[in-house]
Amino acid sequence: MERANVADFVGGWFIGDFHPTMLSTEKFEVCLKRYAKGEREPLHHQRLATEFTIVISGRCRIGPHELEPDDILRVDPLEAAAFEALTDVVLVAVKAPSITSDKKFGEPQRG
């Protein structure tokens, strides 16, 4: 067994192809995130990865979707979305595959 704390990891990401990690894998990434009401993340997208987010507690907006506990949102590659915590919120995010340089800010370049 190995014990750790979410605070031991960068941005709550504790599984994936980065360090530190509990499990090094290129197949997927997992994080636990906590946001205070009003916190935001700017418009961004993944070039290759699909991201899944499940809300554990609180409410948030990802893109046009307002999410509450037990809601799951899939964001496909090249779908851009911003984030806003409507209340204090706890969520788990999973991205597949794990590509550390995949996140890009703004709308994707198409063409």
C-alpha angles and dihedrals in degrees: 000000000000123000124203140155128236087241088065090070135068111261092342093294105141105161125047148068096313140075136289096035140146090220125019109215138145091207099077148343129226131193141171112217131190120193131183119229109281098023114136141190119207126246108290142153141198116241097207110000130086114221126208121193126189120188113225098181138352129020133283142167121234111182107316094337124100107205132196134180115318094014114131123200126193116203112192125212114288093017106126121211139165123215132224128177105223090186131359100301139191120197142166119222128195123189126189124230107021107237112158095200095046099096114093128179122236130013117331119259108246132186 
